[in-house]
Amino acid sequence: MDLGIKGKVALVAAASKGLGKATALALAHEGADVCIVARGQQALDAAAEEIRAATGCKVLAVAGDVGVAAQLEALVRRVNESLGGVDILVNNAGGPRPGVFTDMSDEDWLGAIELNLMSAVRLTRLVLPHMRERGWGRVINITSVAVKQPIPNLILSNAARSAVVAMAKTLSMQVAAEGITVNNVCPGYTLTDRVRGLAESNSASEGISIDEVMARWETSIPARRLGKPEEVAALITFLASQQAGYITGTTIQIDGGTTQSLL
Ligand SMILES: NC(=O)c1ccc[n+]([C@@H]2O[C@H](COP(=O)([O-])OP(=O)(O)OC[C@H]3O[C@@H](n4cnc5c(N)ncnc54)[C@H](OP(=O)(O)O)[C@@H]3O)[C@@H](O)[C@H]2O)c1
């Protein structure tokens, strides 16, 4: 199926590894030119080279922290100058620190809001004028299954990501008639470096092997396996397509059936 995004410009935040990188690669395979962002220059450059070699598309790599407001305007200006205005925005970032309510200070709360909510608000605000001018745009936020079923030890993630969903739903209604869609994707356990690191730390703290940690996760998932980054990327790429023009304001989990909720 031709997804109709050849020549579109995509900005994928937090994309030197994991879900972001898989998404940038999938969009480039569909012929989009992509800008990828992450803090670490080395991994970012390596990812950009890998995507260029695999797809032949233009790939701009800009080092930056999406949680720092002052960097975002310059980032979007660079994309505009190098590739053109952003047609497809994929909001993504690292996760806030784990813990329960009584662990968190004001600083922790505000940090999570800056990283996970305000990065999406600010990047969306910066690219929206171009999308409105063109009468076409796609905004896709990577959140987590936690927005459907909160995870007990991740209060900051649960709260900040739920705010992203509320923001996206409200914005989607405002801009739907202008050809712009806004959707949220909610991954469950997906095998990235982040999840490998979590398996390692659980293994060390519980005195069991990494394989045992993974096996326990797999048992808790109806599909009996973890997700693959390419599967999350495929969903995002479809939401970015021409064909998905009537899908907006949705929050779609991709979790092998884990979420126990009707909605
Ligand atoms: N994998 C899962 O199972 C899963 C499930 C639900 C939700 N999520 C969420 O999805 C997001 C991506 O997870 P992942 O598994 O793909 O993680 P990952 O494999 O660790 O990759 C994270 C990417 O984000 C970049 N990054 C992190 N913080 C950043 C910042 N402040 N500014 C710019 N780039 C930043 C990292 O590069 P630098 O470190 O160099 O900046 C890296 O490229 C996270 O918010 C995570 O909580 C993941």
The ligand as an SDF file (V2000), in Angstrom:
LIG
                    3D

 48 52  0  0  0  0  0  0  0  0999 V2000
    9.8150    0.5720   25.2450 N   0  0  0  0  0  0  0  0  0  0  0  0
    8.7080    0.4370   25.9470 C   0  0  0  0  0  0  0  0  0  0  0  0
    8.3290   -0.6830   26.3510 O   0  0  0  0  0  0  0  0  0  0  0  0
    7.8570    1.6260   26.2740 C   0  0  0  0  0  0  0  0  0  0  0  0
    6.5550    1.4130   26.7320 C   0  0  0  0  0  0  0  0  0  0  0  0
    5.7620    2.5060   27.0420 C   0  0  0  0  0  0  0  0  0  0  0  0
    6.2470    3.7890   26.9070 C   0  0  0  0  0  0  0  0  0  0  0  0
    7.5250    3.9650   26.4680 N   0  0  0  0  0  0  0  0  0  0  0  0
    8.0040    5.3470   26.3710 C   0  0  0  0  0  0  0  0  0  0  0  0
    8.4020    5.6160   25.0470 O   0  0  0  0  0  0  0  0  0  0  0  0
    9.4860    6.5510   25.0600 C   0  0  0  0  0  0  0  0  0  0  0  0
   10.6540    5.9720   24.2630 C   0  0  0  0  0  0  0  0  0  0  0  0
   11.0680    4.7590   24.8880 O   0  0  0  0  0  0  0  0  0  0  0  0
   12.1630    3.7760   24.2420 P   0  0  0  0  0  0  0  0  0  0  0  0
   11.8720    2.4420   24.8370 O   0  0  0  0  0  0  0  0  0  0  0  0
   12.2260    3.9470   22.7890 O   0  0  0  0  0  0  0  0  0  0  0  0
   13.4980    4.3430   24.9420 O   0  0  0  0  0  0  0  0  0  0  0  0
   15.0510    4.1920   24.5030 P   0  0  0  0  0  0  0  0  0  0  0  0
   15.2830    2.9400   23.7320 O   0  0  0  0  0  0  0  0  0  0  0  0
   15.8070    4.4190   25.7600 O   0  0  0  0  0  0  0  0  0  0  0  0
   15.2860    5.4320   23.5270 O   0  0  0  0  0  0  0  0  0  0  0  0
   15.0460    6.7270   24.0040 C   0  0  0  0  0  0  0  0  0  0  0  0
   15.4810    7.7260   22.9410 C   0  0  0  0  0  0  0  0  0  0  0  0
   15.0660    9.0140   23.3810 O   0  0  0  0  0  0  0  0  0  0  0  0
   16.1910    9.9020   23.4310 C   0  0  0  0  0  0  0  0  0  0  0  0
   15.9130   10.8620   24.5060 N   0  0  0  0  0  0  0  0  0  0  0  0
   15.6940   10.5830   25.8050 C   0  0  0  0  0  0  0  0  0  0  0  0
   15.4630   11.7200   26.4840 N   0  0  0  0  0  0  0  0  0  0  0  0
   15.5260   12.7330   25.5850 C   0  0  0  0  0  0  0  0  0  0  0  0
   15.3970   14.1430   25.6860 C   0  0  0  0  0  0  0  0  0  0  0  0
   15.1330   14.7300   26.8610 N   0  0  0  0  0  0  0  0  0  0  0  0
   15.5190   14.8860   24.5700 N   0  0  0  0  0  0  0  0  0  0  0  0
   15.7840   14.3100   23.3680 C   0  0  0  0  0  0  0  0  0  0  0  0
   15.9140   12.9700   23.2200 N   0  0  0  0  0  0  0  0  0  0  0  0
   15.8120   12.1990   24.3220 C   0  0  0  0  0  0  0  0  0  0  0  0
   17.3700    8.9810   23.6700 C   0  0  0  0  0  0  0  0  0  0  0  0
   18.6100    9.5290   23.2750 O   0  0  0  0  0  0  0  0  0  0  0  0
   19.4990   10.4150   24.3080 P   0  0  0  0  0  0  0  0  0  0  0  0
   19.5110    9.6650   25.5960 O   0  0  0  0  0  0  0  0  0  0  0  0
   20.8400   10.4940   23.6400 O   0  0  0  0  0  0  0  0  0  0  0  0
   18.8420   11.7360   24.4070 O   0  0  0  0  0  0  0  0  0  0  0  0
   16.9810    7.8080   22.7630 C   0  0  0  0  0  0  0  0  0  0  0  0
   17.2570    8.1240   21.4270 O   0  0  0  0  0  0  0  0  0  0  0  0
    9.8070    6.8050   26.5400 C   0  0  0  0  0  0  0  0  0  0  0  0
    9.1210    7.9450   26.9960 O   0  0  0  0  0  0  0  0  0  0  0  0
    9.2440    5.5850   27.2220 C   0  0  0  0  0  0  0  0  0  0  0  0
    8.9250    5.8360   28.5780 O   0  0  0  0  0  0  0  0  0  0  0  0
    8.3320    2.9310   26.1350 C   0  0  0  0  0  0  0  0  0  0  0  0
  1  2  1  0
  2  3  2  0
  2  4  1  0
  4  5  1  0
  4 48  2  0
  5  6  2  0
  6  7  1  0
  7  8  2  0
  8  9  1  0
  8 48  1  0
  9 10  1  0
  9 46  1  0
 10 11  1  0
 11 12  1  0
 11 44  1  0
 12 13  1  0
 13 14  1  0
 14 15  2  0
 14 16  1  0
 14 17  1  0
 17 18  1  0
 18 19  2  0
 18 20  1  0
 18 21  1  0
 21 22  1  0
 22 23  1  0
 23 24  1  0
 23 42  1  0
 24 25  1  0
 25 26  1  0
 25 36  1  0
 26 27  1  0
 26 35  1  0
 27 28  2  0
 28 29  1  0
 29 30  1  0
 29 35  2  0
 30 31  1  0
 30 32  2  0
 32 33  1  0
 33 34  2  0
 34 35  1  0
 36 37  1  0
 36 42  1  0
 37 38  1  0
 38 39  2  0
 38 40  1  0
 38 41  1  0
 42 43  1  0
 44 45  1  0
 44 46  1  0
 46 47  1  0
M  CHG  2   8   1  16  -1
M  END
$$$$
